[in-house]
Amino acid sequence: MKQKVAVLGPGSWGTALAQVLAEDGHEVRIWGNNKAQIDEINMHHTNQHYLPDLVIPESIQGTLSLEECIDNVDAVLFVVPTKAIRSVAQEFTAKCKNQPLIIHASKGLEQGSHKRISEVLMEEIPAEKRRGVVVLSGPSHAEEVAVHDITTITAACEDLDQACYVQQLFMNDYFRIYTNDDVIGVETGAALKNIIALGAGAIHGLGFGDNAKAAIMTRGLAEISRLGVAMGANPLTFIGLSGVGDLIVTCTSVHSRNWRAGNLLGKGHSLEEVLENMGMIVEGVSTTKAAYELAQQLNVEMPITAAIYSVLYEGKDVKQAAKEIMLRDGKTENEFSV
């Protein structure tokens, strides 16, 4: 059935998901706080800064008013940067007059609290203003979804009926959704793969080849799994779409902001230069800090994350950090704690 959906965040991923919903026949409104961008969406049906080649369906309505965007909708999709999730959720709560399903497609951990995004949303949005919280995540580049490349991702919720609703909301002949009840695992994989993508990009920037790329992805998945399981995740989730699937796509593609940022770091650019050059949020930078602190709190060994943290926040040379990982004491591959 035709649904009314509010998309909060007109970045590349928010715009691509809005397009999927509109093409599936739903009524879509998209909210942002940049007047020029919203005017462009409404008048020219483009979003040049994020998806320059996309012609946005004319049925998608952009608005600067959050209250107008969420009025009487069936579902609200949060696609704002992790650092903005709490403040936008607070504004949503103040203006929401019904009980829509909350969906989020952002990837990260909140700074300071180290909380997953669904935890932040449930803290800020009372039960009477949400009928559930579903995580939408998996191996997906907005640039490819926008041109109808085949994509498969996961809708995760402890209430599988709500996950199935999201599955039906989005699914079509190029965009396939699977369901999962392991919210912790799906969100953890989604957040932490950005850290490993920074490392994979740095490996490329340093001039190393496929052997090194395979090594960092494989051992990166091992430490993502360790932290996720310590947080309560199902280990099988990490060999699924939001685990190894998302890791592959983010560590191997030039579409990945985190890979591109890591590549520049490997070529000798400073973090400040990299972030200025990117012009978009690189979630892996802040997630590295949160994951590093959380790993210490939970006593989980994450050597790749620690090495990337040392580069980003302690000024260590990228090549030296890679060398130190290689010179660690020998380990047994299948020992889950190492």
N, C-alpha and C positions, 0 to 999 in steps of 0.2 A: 504494500500500500504506500501511496505517496506520503512522505513525512516532511515535517518542517525541521530544518537543521540549522543551527547557528555555528559558524566556524569563527573561532577567536584567534586571529593571527594570520595576516595576509602575506606571510613569507612564502618561500618556494614550496614547502611541504603543505602548508595550509591551503595554498592556491590549488595545488595539484589534487588534494583530497576534496576540495570544494568542487572541482571539475568532475571527479568521479561521481560524487553525489548528484550533481546536476544532470549528468548524462544518464544516471539511473532513474531519473524522473522525479527527484525530490526537490522541494522548495528550499533554496539555499541562500542564506545571508552571511556575509563575511564582514567581520569587524576589525578595524585597525585605528590607530591614533595619528596616522600621517595623512593629512587632508589631500595632498597632491596624489598620493598613491590611491586613495579611495576614489578620488575624482577620475583618475585614469581608468580604474576598473569599471566604473559606471559609464564613462563617456566613450572610452576607446576599447574597452574589453581586453585590456592588456595589463601586464605587470612586468614592465621592461627590466626593472632592477633585478628581479629574481628569476623570471622565466621569460627571457626576451623573445622566444619564438612561439610562445603560446597565445592562441586566440581564446579568450575566456568565454564560456557560454553566456549569452546575453541575459539568460534567466537569473544569473547570480547577481545579487544586489549587495553593493558595498555600503557600509555605514560607519560614521564616526560615533554613533550613539550605541553604547553597550545595551542600554535598556531597550532600545528599538530592536536590536539584533536578537535578543533572547526572548522577546515577547511571545508568549504562547507557543514556544517551540517544543518538539518532541525530544530532541537531543541537542546537546551542546558539546562541540568538539574543541578542546583546548589544544592549540598548536603554537603557543608562545614560548619564548626561551625559558629555561628552567628558573632563572633568577627572577622572572616576572610571574611565575605561577601563583605564588601566594597572594601577591597584591591584586592580580586579576581575579582570583577566586574570591577575595574579600569584596571586591567591587561587584562581582556577579551576585554574591549572597545578598548584598544590600539592595539589589535591583530586581532580583528574581521573584516572580509572583506565582510560579507554578512548580512542578516537580519533574523536570526533564531528566533523561538519562545523561550522565556525565561521561564523556569519552575523552581520553587524552592521547596525543600522538607525539609528545615531547620526550626527549631522552636525556636524562641526567640525574644527579643527586643534588639536593639542596645544600648550599654552603652552610657550614656551622652545625646544622642539625644532622646532616648526612641522611636525611629522610628521602625515601622514594617519592615520586610525584603523586602517586595515588594517595599516599599517606598525608601529604600536604593538602590535597583536595578534600579529603575526608575530614581533616581538622577544620578547614575553613568553611566548608559548605555543610550545613546541618542536614540531618537525615530527611527532614520535611521538605527540603529543597532539592533533593536528588533521589532518583529511584534506583541508583546504583552507580558504580564507577567502573568503567571498562578501559583497559589499556590496549592501544592499537600499535603494534610494533612488528618489525621484521626487515628483511633485506630489501630495501627500496630506495631508489633515488628519485626525487621529484621530477627531474628532467626526463627520466625514462617513463614514468607513469604518465606524464603530460602528453607523450606521443604514443601512448597505448602499448608500450612494451609489456610483455607478460610479467606479472608481479604476483608473488604470494607472500602474505604476511599473517600475523596472528592477532586475534581478539581475545584478551585474557580477562577473566573475572571469576571470582569464587562462585558466583551464581551463573551457571552456564546458560541459563535462559537469556540473561542479559547479553552474554557473549554471542549467542545465536542471533539475537536481534541485530547486533552490529554486523554480524556476518551477512545477514540478508540485506542490511542497509547498503552495504558497499559492493557486494559481489557482482561481477559481470564477466564478460568473456575475456577480459585482459587483466582483471584485478580479482584474485581469489583469496578468500579469507579462511583460515583454520581457527578453531577454538581451543582454548587451553584454560585450565582453572588455576594454574600456578602463576599468580600475579607477581610474586617476589622474583621468581626466576626470569620471567619475561622482562620485567623492568630492570633487573640487575644486568642481564645480558645486553639490553638496549643501551644502558648508560656506559658500561665499562668497555664495550667494544670500541668506543671513541678514543679511549686511552691507547689501546693497542694499535689503532689506525694511525695515531700520531707517531708511534714507534715504527710502524711499517713504512710510513712516509719518510721518516728520518733515515731508515736503513737504505731506502732508494736514493735519498739525497746524498748519502755518504758514498754511493757508488757500489754498494754490495748487490749481489744477484739473487736469483730465485731461491737458492739454498737458505740464505739468511731470511728471506721473506717467509718461507715455509716455517722456519724455526720460530720466528716471533709470533706468527699466527697460532701455531700449535701450542707453544708454551704459554702464549697469552690466553688461549682458551682454558688452559689448565688453571691459571690463577683466577680468571673470572669465575670458573666453576667452584674453586675453593672458597672464595669470598661469598658467592651466592648460597652455597650449601650452609655456610656458617650463619647466614642470615635467615635460613629456613626454606630455601628453594629446593625443588625436586631436581636432582642432578641430570635427569634425562632431558629437561628443558634446554640444557646447554648444547645438546647435539641437534636441536631443532632450528626452526626458522629464526627465532629471536636470539639464538646463541651462535652456533657456527655459521648459520646462514647470513645473519647480519654482519658477523665478523668478516666473512669473505668479501661481501660487497663493499664494505667500508674500508678494508685494507688493500683493495686491489684496483680501485677506480679513481680516475682523475675527477669524477664528480664529487668525491668525498672532500668536504672542507677540512676534516681532520687529517686526512692523508696529505692534502696539499700543504697544510700548515706544517706538518712534520717534515715533508720534503724540503721546505724552505729552511727549517731549522737545521736539517742535515747539510744543507748547502752553505751554512755559516751565518744565516741571518739571525738577528736577535729576536726575542719573543715580541718586543714592541713593534719591530719592523714587520714581522709576520702578521700580527693582528691588524695593523694598519693596511697592509697589502690585501688582506682577505676581504675586508669591508662587510663581513657578516659574522654572526656569532659562531665561535669555534667551541662547541660544548665540551670537547675533550680536555681543554685547558683547565676549566674550573672543576670538572669531574675528577681529574687526576688528583687534585688537592683533597677533595672530599673522600675519594676512595683510599688514598694513602693514609689519611687520618683514621678512617673507619677500619682499615686493615690492622692498624696498630691497636685500636680499641678492642678488636675481636681476636687479636693475636694470630692473624693469618699472614703467611709469608707471600708477598707479591713482588718479586724482584724486578720485573719489567716495569710495573707501576712505580716502584721506588726509584728506579733509574730515570724514568721520564720526569718524575717529580723533581729529582735533583737537577735536571737540565732546566726545567721551567721555573723553579722557585729558588734554586740555590746557585744557579749560574755555572753548573758543571758543563764541560765540553762534551758535545754529543758523542764524539768518537771514543773519548775516555770512558763515558758511561757504558757504551756497548762493550768495550774491552773488559770492564770490571764484571759485567754479567757473565761473560764467557769464562772468566777466571775464578768463578765461585767454586766451592768444594763440589766434588762429584755427587750426583743424586741418583736415586732409583726412579725411573720414569713413572711407574704406576703407584708410587707412594703418594697418596692423595694430599698429604700435608706439606709437600715440598714443591 
